[in-house]
Amino acid sequence: LCLQCGLLLCSRYEHGHAKLHWEDTKSAELEDDTMMMSSPLLNNNSSNDNNASCNGDKKEATGHCIAISLADLSVWCYECNAYLHH
């Protein structure tokens, strides 16, 4: 279960659809960041927090990286490639 959007998918041990969801959402974030940085209208708008070039901060795309297993309630981070201990 994706903890960001609630999408229910199979684990990385079954068919890997949850991992694919993370990869797809991460790619989409990277594409959005690239589009925003190449837009002259957005590049000059210093009030846009999502635009890394405006405030000098580099935004890191992580996608929907946190998922919980409904079988054992373990929480996995695809970005860290590790279980989260709660």
C-alpha positions as a Markdown table, in Angstrom:
| # | Residue | x | y | z |
|---|---|---|---|---|
| 1 | Leu | 0.0 | 0.0 | 0.0 |
| 2 | Cys | 1.5 | 3.3 | -1.1 |
| 3 | Leu | 1.5 | 5.6 | 1.9 |
| 4 | Gln | 1.5 | 8.7 | -0.2 |
| 5 | Cys | -1.5 | 8.1 | -2.5 |
| 6 | Gly | -3.1 | 4.9 | -1.1 |
| 7 | Leu | -2.7 | 2.8 | -4.2 |
| 8 | Leu | -2.8 | -0.9 | -3.4 |
| 9 | Leu | -0.2 | -2.8 | -5.4 |
| 10 | Cys | 1.7 | -6.1 | -5.1 |
| 11 | Ser | 5.1 | -6.1 | -3.4 |
| 12 | Arg | 8.6 | -6.3 | -4.8 |
| 13 | Tyr | 8.5 | -10.0 | -4.0 |
| 14 | Glu | 5.4 | -10.8 | -6.1 |
| 15 | His | 5.3 | -8.9 | -9.4 |
| 16 | Gly | 7.0 | -5.7 | -8.3 |
| 17 | His | 4.2 | -3.3 | -9.1 |
| 18 | Ala | 4.7 | -1.2 | -6.0 |
| 19 | Lys | 8.4 | -0.8 | -7.0 |
| 20 | Leu | 7.3 | 0.2 | -10.5 |
| 21 | His | 4.9 | 2.7 | -9.0 |
| 22 | Trp | 7.8 | 4.3 | -7.1 |
| 23 | Glu | 10.0 | 4.4 | -10.2 |
| 24 | Asp | 7.1 | 5.9 | -12.3 |
| 25 | Thr | 6.3 | 8.6 | -9.7 |
| 26 | Lys | 10.0 | 9.5 | -9.3 |
| 27 | Ser | 10.4 | 9.8 | -13.1 |
| 28 | Ala | 7.3 | 12.0 | -13.2 |
| 29 | Glu | 8.7 | 14.3 | -10.5 |
| 30 | Leu | 12.0 | 14.5 | -12.4 |
| 31 | Glu | 10.2 | 15.4 | -15.6 |
| 32 | Asp | 8.1 | 18.0 | -13.8 |
| 33 | Asp | 11.2 | 19.6 | -12.3 |
| 34 | Thr | 12.9 | 19.7 | -15.7 |
| 35 | Met | 9.9 | 21.3 | -17.3 |
| 36 | Met | 9.7 | 23.9 | -14.5 |
| 37 | Met | 13.3 | 24.8 | -14.8 |
| 38 | Ser | 13.1 | 25.2 | -18.6 |
| 39 | Ser | 10.0 | 27.5 | -18.4 |
| 40 | Pro | 11.0 | 31.1 | -18.5 |
| 41 | Leu | 7.8 | 32.2 | -16.8 |
| 42 | Leu | 8.2 | 29.9 | -13.8 |
| 43 | Asn | 12.0 | 30.5 | -13.6 |
| 44 | Asn | 11.4 | 34.2 | -12.8 |
| 45 | Asn | 8.7 | 33.6 | -10.2 |
| 46 | Ser | 10.5 | 33.6 | -6.9 |
| 47 | Ser | 7.3 | 32.8 | -5.0 |
| 48 | Asn | 7.1 | 29.3 | -6.5 |
| 49 | Asp | 8.5 | 26.9 | -3.8 |
| 50 | Asn | 8.7 | 24.0 | -6.2 |
| 51 | Asn | 11.2 | 25.7 | -8.4 |
| 52 | Ala | 14.6 | 24.8 | -7.1 |
| 53 | Ser | 16.4 | 27.5 | -9.2 |
| 54 | Cys | 14.5 | 30.4 | -7.6 |
| 55 | Asn | 15.6 | 29.8 | -4.0 |
| 56 | Gly | 18.9 | 28.1 | -4.6 |
| 57 | Asp | 17.8 | 24.8 | -3.0 |
| 58 | Lys | 18.0 | 21.6 | -5.0 |
| 59 | Lys | 14.8 | 19.6 | -4.8 |
| 60 | Glu | 15.4 | 15.9 | -4.8 |
| 61 | Ala | 12.8 | 13.7 | -6.5 |
| 62 | Thr | 11.9 | 10.7 | -4.3 |
| 63 | Gly | 8.5 | 9.6 | -5.9 |
| 64 | His | 6.1 | 7.7 | -3.8 |
| 65 | Cys | 8.8 | 5.7 | -2.0 |
| 66 | Ile | 7.2 | 4.6 | 1.2 |
| 67 | Ala | 4.9 | 1.5 | 1.2 |
| 68 | Ile | 3.5 | -0.7 | 3.9 |
| 69 | Ser | 2.9 | -4.4 | 3.6 |
| 70 | Leu | -0.6 | -5.5 | 4.7 |
| 71 | Ala | 0.7 | -9.0 | 5.4 |
| 72 | Asp | 3.0 | -8.0 | 8.3 |
| 73 | Leu | 2.6 | -4.2 | 8.5 |
| 74 | Ser | 6.3 | -3.7 | 7.7 |
| 75 | Val | 7.2 | -0.3 | 6.1 |
| 76 | Trp | 9.6 | -0.2 | 3.2 |
| 77 | Cys | 11.4 | 2.8 | 1.7 |
| 78 | Tyr | 12.3 | 2.2 | -2.0 |
| 79 | Glu | 14.5 | 5.3 | -2.0 |
| 80 | Cys | 16.6 | 4.0 | 0.9 |
| 81 | Asn | 16.2 | 0.3 | -0.1 |
| 82 | Ala | 15.5 | -0.5 | 3.6 |
| 83 | Tyr | 12.8 | -1.2 | 6.1 |
| 84 | Leu | 11.6 | 1.7 | 8.3 |
| 85 | His | 11.5 | 0.8 | 12.0 |
| 86 | His | 8.4 | 2.2 | 13.8 |
